[in-house]
Amino acid sequence: MSTVPEPSAELLQRAGAVRLAAVDLGQTDDQQRAAALQAMADALAERAEVIVAANREDLERSAAEGLAPALMARLKLDAGKLRGAIDGVRKLASLPDPLGRRQLHRELDQGLVLERITVPLGVVGVIFEARPDAVVQIASLAIRSGNGAMLKGGSEARCTNEAVMEALKLGLGRSAVAPDALTLLTTRQESLALLRLDGLVDLIIPRGSNELVRFIQDNTRIPVLGHADGICHLYVDAAADVDQAVRIAIDSKTQYPAACNAIETLLVHASIAPAFLASAVPAFQAAGVTLRGDEHSRQHGISDAATDEDWRTEYLDMILAVRVVPSMEAALEHIRRHGSRHTEAIATTDDQAAERFLGAVDSAGVYLNCSTRFADGFRYGFGAEVGISTQTLPPRGPVGLDGLVTYRYRLRGDGHIAADFADGTRSFTHTDLPL
């Protein structure tokens, strides 16, 4: 990674414009921001052919440059995928307003009333790799939550990203929201200099490799929200329903292997391993998955040996590490040692085992008898997500509208002064009022 340069005058000007637009955006009402999203969706639909053509150009260039298959899958934005992104924008427009919500309403004393109200963060900077549909998701989430956004996608998607951003700004130009609320960074120098825009940018969200996330965390004073790895596990318990567990395992790996919520390691209890692997191994092989197993799993049809490196690798590909464990406690210890606190799942019919797993695993998402692929903002009903956070402090997991707001305390009085409470003239009542 490079050293972080000072921002150019041009970048400072653009960041300042986003900041000013964000201030105005934060004053808009729910109806205005919802209408802005509908206008953005309309413009994307109008420019669909231009966007898809730009994506074909990116795909052809990236294929010639030898881009990895997992990244090629993320880069693709065909007409169907674009329609899905547009539908996501419209759904987001219909969600309840995340701003102006009263979270606390308390009378401190007669005539002295405290409120805590949700407000925008300000300006978010998002750095991501390969996925041009992320531009649509992030921009729409930012506008709906009253935030400006500075976006930097990977160079492999530059034509698509520019076409998408042009359409989004076209839509904003037909609304009450200034197009300057969004800007697209196009060079590596700009993405690095973004890290120095403290005072203009309030939050950075990196979506990419472990190396990228760590570099950003180490080189900025701006708060960073994100995850470095998506090393997700499925544990097949002794009491699992074999057919159901196989179905869950196949979906968790193959439905979209390039996603960060796809499983990378399968843990199988020793007592069910013969029956489960007898069904699972041929099913994985038929789906085109390469299996790498420990000594015990290789006794049940897995030929390739797993190494220690496999347990801590995010493949983002049709490769799966398999380990047979003697107990749930061994599975939990494996997850604690090698997991990335993203998403883990258990397959079991034993209620006690389920509750033990759900309570013991410290990940953003912990699932019972369902695919890890549900770890997604759209599937959670958030409309879309700006990213997935694996940190302990909130927001955690898929970050949607509620993760892009903060709060402000408002105190209304009538000549109240602290001295009266200090000398005992008045006393606090701290009476909670209806929200």
C-alpha positions as CSV (number, residue, x, y, z in Angstrom):
1,M,0.0,0.0,0.0
2,S,1.1,3.5,-0.7
3,T,1.6,6.4,1.7
4,V,-1.3,8.8,2.2
5,P,-1.0,12.0,0.2
6,E,-2.4,15.4,1.1
7,P,-5.7,16.1,-0.6
8,S,-5.5,18.2,-3.7
9,A,-7.2,21.6,-4.0
10,E,-9.7,20.1,-6.4
11,L,-10.6,17.2,-4.0
12,L,-11.0,19.7,-1.1
13,Q,-13.3,21.7,-3.2
14,R,-15.4,18.6,-4.1
15,A,-15.5,17.4,-0.5
16,G,-16.5,20.9,0.6
17,A,-19.4,20.9,-1.9
18,V,-20.6,17.5,-0.7
19,R,-20.4,18.8,2.9
20,L,-22.5,21.9,2.1
21,A,-25.0,19.8,0.1
22,A,-25.2,17.4,3.0
23,V,-26.1,20.2,5.4
24,D,-29.0,21.1,3.2
25,L,-30.0,17.5,2.7
26,G,-30.2,17.0,6.4
27,Q,-32.9,19.7,6.5
28,T,-35.2,18.0,3.9
29,D,-38.3,16.1,5.0
30,D,-39.1,12.5,4.5
31,Q,-41.3,13.1,1.4
32,Q,-38.5,15.1,-0.3
33,R,-35.9,12.4,0.3
34,A,-38.2,9.6,-0.8
35,A,-39.1,11.5,-4.0
36,A,-35.3,12.0,-4.6
37,L,-34.9,8.2,-4.5
38,Q,-37.7,7.6,-6.9
39,A,-36.1,10.2,-9.3
40,M,-32.8,8.3,-9.0
41,A,-34.5,5.0,-9.8
42,D,-36.3,6.6,-12.8
43,A,-33.0,7.9,-14.1
44,L,-31.2,4.6,-13.7
45,A,-34.0,2.9,-15.7
46,E,-33.8,5.5,-18.4
47,R,-30.0,5.0,-18.7
48,A,-30.1,1.2,-18.3
49,E,-28.7,0.5,-21.8
50,V,-25.8,3.0,-21.3
51,I,-25.0,1.5,-17.9
52,V,-25.1,-2.2,-19.1
53,A,-22.9,-1.2,-22.2
54,A,-20.4,0.4,-19.9
55,N,-20.3,-2.7,-17.8
56,R,-19.6,-4.9,-20.8
57,E,-16.6,-2.6,-21.6
58,D,-15.4,-3.1,-18.0
59,L,-15.9,-6.9,-18.2
60,E,-14.0,-7.2,-21.5
61,R,-11.1,-5.1,-20.3
62,S,-10.9,-6.9,-16.9
63,A,-11.1,-10.4,-18.6
64,A,-8.2,-9.4,-20.8
65,E,-6.2,-8.2,-17.7
66,G,-6.8,-11.6,-16.0
67,L,-9.1,-10.4,-13.2
68,A,-9.9,-13.2,-10.7
69,P,-13.2,-15.1,-11.4
70,A,-14.6,-14.1,-8.0
71,L,-14.1,-10.4,-8.8
72,M,-15.4,-10.9,-12.3
73,A,-18.6,-12.2,-10.8
74,R,-18.9,-9.2,-8.6
75,L,-18.1,-6.8,-11.5
76,K,-20.9,-8.1,-13.7
77,L,-24.0,-5.7,-13.9
78,D,-26.3,-7.1,-16.5
79,A,-29.9,-5.9,-17.2
80,G,-31.4,-8.2,-14.7
81,K,-29.0,-7.3,-11.9
82,L,-29.6,-3.6,-12.6
83,R,-33.3,-4.0,-12.5
84,G,-32.9,-5.6,-9.0
85,A,-30.8,-2.7,-7.9
86,I,-33.4,-0.2,-9.2
87,D,-36.1,-2.2,-7.3
88,G,-34.0,-1.9,-4.2
89,V,-33.9,1.9,-4.5
90,R,-37.7,2.1,-4.8
91,K,-38.1,-0.2,-1.8
92,L,-35.8,2.0,0.1
93,A,-37.8,5.0,-0.7
94,S,-40.9,3.4,0.8
95,L,-39.2,2.5,4.1
96,P,-40.0,4.6,7.3
97,D,-37.9,7.8,7.7
98,P,-34.9,7.1,9.9
99,L,-34.5,10.7,10.8
100,G,-36.4,12.7,13.5
101,R,-37.2,9.6,15.6
102,R,-37.5,10.4,19.3
103,Q,-35.5,7.7,21.2
104,L,-35.8,9.4,24.6
105,H,-38.3,11.7,26.1
106,R,-37.7,12.7,29.8
107,E,-38.8,15.5,32.0
108,L,-35.8,16.4,34.2
109,D,-37.9,18.8,36.2
110,Q,-41.1,20.7,35.6
111,G,-40.7,22.6,32.3
112,L,-37.3,21.1,31.6
113,V,-37.7,18.4,29.0
114,L,-35.0,16.3,27.3
115,E,-35.3,14.5,24.0
116,R,-32.9,12.3,22.0
117,I,-33.6,12.6,18.2
118,T,-32.0,10.8,15.3
119,V,-30.1,12.9,12.8
120,P,-27.8,12.3,9.8
121,L,-24.1,11.5,10.3
122,G,-23.1,14.1,7.7
123,V,-20.8,12.8,5.0
124,V,-19.8,9.2,4.5
125,G,-16.8,8.0,2.4
126,V,-17.1,4.5,1.0
127,I,-14.3,2.6,-0.7
128,F,-15.2,-0.7,-2.3
129,E,-13.9,-3.1,-4.9
130,A,-15.4,-4.5,-8.1
131,R,-19.2,-4.2,-7.5
132,P,-20.8,-1.3,-9.4
133,D,-24.2,-2.1,-8.0
134,A,-22.7,-1.0,-4.7
135,V,-22.8,2.6,-6.1
136,V,-26.5,2.4,-6.4
137,Q,-27.0,0.9,-2.9
138,I,-24.7,3.2,-1.1
139,A,-25.9,6.4,-2.8
140,S,-29.5,5.6,-2.2
141,L,-28.9,4.7,1.5
142,A,-27.0,7.9,1.9
143,I,-29.6,10.2,0.4
144,R,-32.5,8.4,2.2
145,S,-30.7,8.9,5.6
146,G,-29.9,12.5,4.9
147,N,-26.1,12.0,4.3
148,G,-23.7,13.1,1.6
149,A,-21.5,10.5,0.1
150,M,-18.0,10.3,-1.5
151,L,-17.7,6.9,-3.3
152,K,-14.6,5.2,-4.6
153,G,-15.0,2.0,-6.6
154,G,-12.4,-0.3,-8.0
155,S,-10.6,0.7,-11.2
156,E,-11.9,-2.4,-12.9
157,A,-15.5,-0.9,-12.7
158,R,-14.6,2.6,-13.6
159,C,-16.8,2.9,-16.8
160,T,-19.8,1.3,-15.0
161,N,-19.4,3.4,-11.9
162,E,-19.2,6.6,-13.9
163,A,-22.3,5.7,-15.9
164,V,-24.2,4.9,-12.7
165,M,-23.2,8.1,-11.0
166,E,-24.2,10.1,-14.0
167,A,-27.7,8.6,-13.9
168,L,-28.0,9.1,-10.1
169,K,-27.0,12.8,-10.4
170,L,-29.4,13.2,-13.3
171,G,-32.2,11.9,-11.0
172,L,-31.2,14.2,-8.1
173,G,-31.2,17.1,-10.4
174,R,-35.0,16.6,-10.8
175,S,-35.5,16.5,-7.0
176,A,-35.2,18.8,-4.0
177,V,-31.7,17.3,-3.2
178,A,-28.7,18.8,-4.8
179,P,-26.6,16.5,-7.1
180,D,-23.5,17.7,-5.2
181,A,-24.6,15.5,-2.3
182,L,-22.9,12.6,-4.2
183,T,-19.5,12.5,-5.8
184,L,-17.4,9.7,-7.4
185,L,-13.7,9.4,-6.8
186,T,-11.9,7.9,-9.8
187,T,-8.2,7.7,-8.9
188,R,-6.1,5.9,-6.4
189,Q,-4.6,9.2,-5.2
190,E,-8.1,10.5,-4.5
191,S,-9.1,7.4,-2.5
192,L,-5.9,7.7,-0.4
193,A,-6.3,11.4,0.1
194,L,-9.9,10.8,1.3
195,L,-8.3,9.4,4.5
196,R,-7.1,12.9,5.3
197,L,-10.5,14.6,5.0
198,D,-11.3,14.6,8.7
199,G,-13.5,17.6,9.3
200,L,-15.2,17.1,6.0
201,V,-15.9,13.3,6.1
202,D,-17.6,11.8,9.2
203,L,-17.3,8.1,8.6
204,I,-15.3,5.8,6.2
205,I,-16.7,2.5,5.2
206,P,-14.3,0.2,3.4
207,R,-15.7,-2.8,1.5
208,G,-12.8,-5.0,0.2
209,S,-9.8,-7.1,1.1
210,N,-8.4,-7.5,4.6
211,E,-5.3,-5.6,3.4
212,L,-7.5,-2.6,2.3
213,V,-9.5,-2.4,5.5
214,R,-6.4,-2.7,7.7
215,F,-4.6,0.0,5.8
216,I,-7.5,2.4,6.1
217,Q,-7.8,1.8,9.8
218,D,-4.1,2.5,10.3
219,N,-4.0,5.6,8.2
220,T,-6.9,7.9,9.1
221,R,-8.3,9.8,12.0
222,I,-11.8,9.4,10.6
223,P,-13.9,6.7,12.2
224,V,-13.9,3.4,10.2
225,L,-16.8,1.0,9.9
226,G,-16.4,-2.4,8.2
227,H,-15.1,-5.9,8.2
228,A,-11.8,-7.3,7.1
229,D,-12.8,-10.9,6.3
230,G,-15.9,-13.0,5.8
231,I,-14.8,-16.4,7.1
232,C,-18.2,-17.9,7.8
233,H,-18.9,-21.4,9.3
234,L,-21.7,-23.9,9.2
235,Y,-21.7,-26.4,12.1
236,V,-23.6,-29.6,11.5
237,D,-24.5,-30.8,14.9
238,A,-24.9,-34.5,16.0
239,A,-28.7,-34.0,16.0
240,A,-29.0,-32.4,12.6
241,D,-31.5,-33.4,10.0
242,V,-29.1,-34.7,7.3
243,D,-31.2,-33.8,4.3
244,Q,-31.9,-30.3,5.6
245,A,-28.3,-29.7,6.6
246,V,-27.0,-30.7,3.2
247,R,-29.5,-28.3,1.5
248,I,-28.4,-25.5,3.9
249,A,-24.7,-26.2,3.3
250,I,-25.0,-26.3,-0.5
251,D,-26.9,-22.9,-0.5
252,S,-24.5,-21.3,2.0
253,K,-21.5,-22.2,-0.3
254,T,-22.8,-22.1,-3.8
255,Q,-25.7,-19.6,-4.1
256,Y,-23.1,-16.8,-4.5
257,P,-19.6,-18.0,-3.5
258,A,-18.0,-14.6,-4.1
259,A,-20.1,-13.0,-1.3
260,C,-18.6,-12.4,2.1
261,N,-21.5,-14.3,3.7
262,A,-20.8,-17.6,1.9
263,I,-19.4,-20.3,4.2
264,E,-15.7,-21.0,3.9
265,T,-15.5,-23.8,6.5
266,L,-17.9,-26.7,7.2
267,L,-17.7,-28.2,10.7
268,V,-19.3,-31.6,11.2
269,H,-19.9,-33.5,14.5
270,A,-18.1,-36.9,14.4
271,S,-21.2,-38.9,15.2
272,I,-23.1,-37.6,12.2
273,A,-20.1,-37.3,9.8
274,P,-20.5,-40.7,8.1
275,A,-24.2,-40.1,7.2
276,F,-23.9,-36.4,6.5
277,L,-20.8,-36.5,4.4
278,A,-22.1,-39.5,2.4
279,S,-24.8,-37.2,1.1
280,A,-22.9,-33.9,1.2
281,V,-19.7,-34.8,-0.6
282,P,-21.4,-35.9,-3.9
283,A,-23.8,-33.0,-3.7
284,F,-20.8,-30.5,-3.4
285,Q,-18.9,-32.3,-6.1
286,A,-21.9,-32.1,-8.4
287,A,-22.2,-28.4,-7.8
288,G,-18.5,-27.9,-8.7
289,V,-17.1,-27.3,-5.2
290,T,-13.6,-28.4,-4.4
291,L,-13.4,-29.9,-0.9
292,R,-10.4,-29.7,1.3
293,G,-10.7,-31.9,4.4
294,D,-8.9,-32.7,7.6
295,E,-7.8,-36.3,8.4
296,H,-11.2,-37.5,9.7
297,S,-13.3,-36.0,6.9
298,R,-11.0,-37.6,4.2
299,Q,-12.1,-40.9,5.5
300,H,-15.6,-40.1,4.1
301,G,-14.9,-39.3,0.5
302,I,-12.8,-36.0,0.5
303,S,-9.6,-36.5,-1.3
304,D,-7.8,-33.1,-0.9
305,A,-6.0,-32.4,2.4
306,A,-6.7,-29.1,4.2
307,T,-3.8,-27.2,5.8
308,D,-3.8,-24.8,8.7
309,E,-4.0,-22.0,6.1
310,D,-7.4,-23.2,4.9
311,W,-9.0,-22.6,8.2
312,R,-8.2,-18.9,8.0
313,T,-8.8,-18.4,4.3
314,E,-11.6,-16.4,2.7
315,Y,-11.8,-18.2,-0.7
316,L,-14.7,-16.2,-2.3
317,D,-14.7,-19.2,-4.7
318,M,-16.0,-22.7,-5.1
319,I,-13.7,-24.1,-2.5
320,L,-14.7,-25.3,1.0
321,A,-12.7,-26.5,4.0
322,V,-14.2,-29.4,5.9
323,R,-13.4,-30.5,9.5
324,V,-14.8,-33.2,11.6
325,V,-15.1,-32.2,15.3
326,P,-15.6,-34.4,18.4
327,S,-18.1,-32.0,20.1
328,M,-19.9,-28.7,19.8
329,E,-17.3,-27.2,22.2
330,A,-14.6,-28.1,19.7
331,A,-16.7,-26.4,16.9
332,L,-17.1,-23.3,19.1
333,E,-13.4,-23.2,19.8
334,H,-12.6,-23.5,16.1
335,I,-14.9,-20.6,15.3
336,R,-13.4,-18.5,18.1
337,R,-9.9,-19.2,16.8
338,H,-10.5,-18.9,13.0
339,G,-13.7,-17.0,12.5
340,S,-14.0,-13.3,11.5
341,R,-17.1,-12.5,13.6
342,H,-19.2,-12.2,10.4
343,T,-21.9,-14.9,10.2
344,E,-22.0,-18.5,11.6
345,A,-24.8,-21.1,11.5
346,I,-25.8,-24.3,13.2
347,A,-27.9,-27.1,11.7
348,T,-29.6,-29.1,14.5
349,T,-32.9,-30.4,15.8
350,D,-31.7,-30.2,19.4
351,D,-33.1,-27.1,21.1
352,Q,-30.5,-27.1,23.9
353,A,-27.7,-27.4,21.4
354,A,-29.2,-24.6,19.3
355,E,-29.5,-22.2,22.3
356,R,-25.9,-23.1,23.4
357,F,-24.6,-22.2,19.9
358,L,-26.7,-19.0,19.5
359,G,-25.6,-17.8,22.9
360,A,-21.9,-18.7,22.7
361,V,-20.9,-17.5,19.2
362,D,-19.7,-13.8,19.2
363,S,-20.5,-12.9,15.5
364,A,-22.6,-10.2,14.0
365,G,-25.0,-12.9,12.8
366,V,-25.7,-16.3,14.4
367,Y,-28.2,-18.5,12.6
368,L,-30.2,-21.7,13.3
369,N,-31.2,-24.1,10.5
370,C,-30.8,-21.6,7.6
371,S,-28.3,-20.4,5.1
372,T,-25.6,-17.9,6.0
373,R,-26.5,-16.1,2.7
374,F,-29.3,-14.4,4.6
375,A,-26.7,-12.0,6.1
376,D,-27.7,-9.2,3.8
377,G,-29.4,-5.8,4.3
378,F,-31.9,-6.3,1.5
379,R,-32.9,-9.7,2.9
380,Y,-33.2,-8.2,6.4
381,G,-35.7,-5.7,5.1
382,F,-33.3,-2.8,5.2
383,G,-33.8,-2.0,1.5
384,A,-30.1,-2.3,0.9
385,E,-26.9,-2.2,2.9
386,V,-23.9,0.1,2.8
387,G,-21.7,-2.7,4.1
388,I,-21.4,-5.3,6.9
389,S,-19.8,-4.5,10.2
390,T,-18.1,-7.1,12.3
391,Q,-17.1,-4.8,15.1
392,T,-18.6,-5.2,18.5
393,L,-19.9,-1.6,18.9
394,P,-23.0,-0.7,16.9
395,P,-23.9,-0.7,14.1
396,R,-23.2,-4.4,13.7
397,G,-24.0,-6.8,10.8
398,P,-25.6,-5.4,7.7
399,V,-25.7,-1.6,7.9
400,G,-28.8,-0.1,6.5
401,L,-30.6,3.2,7.2
402,D,-30.5,2.9,10.9
403,G,-26.8,2.4,10.9
404,L,-26.2,5.7,9.0
405,V,-27.8,8.0,11.6
406,T,-26.6,9.3,14.9
407,Y,-28.6,11.2,17.5
408,R,-28.7,14.6,19.1
409,Y,-29.9,15.7,22.6
410,R,-32.4,18.5,22.7
411,L,-33.2,20.2,26.0
412,R,-36.1,22.6,26.3
413,G,-36.4,24.8,29.4
414,D,-38.0,28.0,30.7
415,G,-35.2,29.9,32.4
416,H,-33.8,26.9,34.2
417,I,-30.2,27.2,35.6
418,A,-27.9,24.6,37.0
419,A,-27.2,26.6,40.2
420,D,-30.8,26.1,41.4
421,F,-30.2,22.3,41.3
422,A,-26.8,22.6,42.9
423,D,-28.0,24.6,45.9
424,G,-31.1,22.5,46.4
425,T,-33.6,25.2,45.4
426,R,-34.9,22.7,42.8
427,S,-34.5,19.0,42.4
428,F,-34.6,16.6,39.4
429,T,-37.6,14.4,38.9
430,H,-36.4,12.4,35.9
431,T,-39.9,11.4,34.7
432,D,-40.0,9.4,31.5
433,L,-42.7,10.7,29.1
434,P,-44.3,8.9,26.1
435,L,-42.1,8.7,23.0
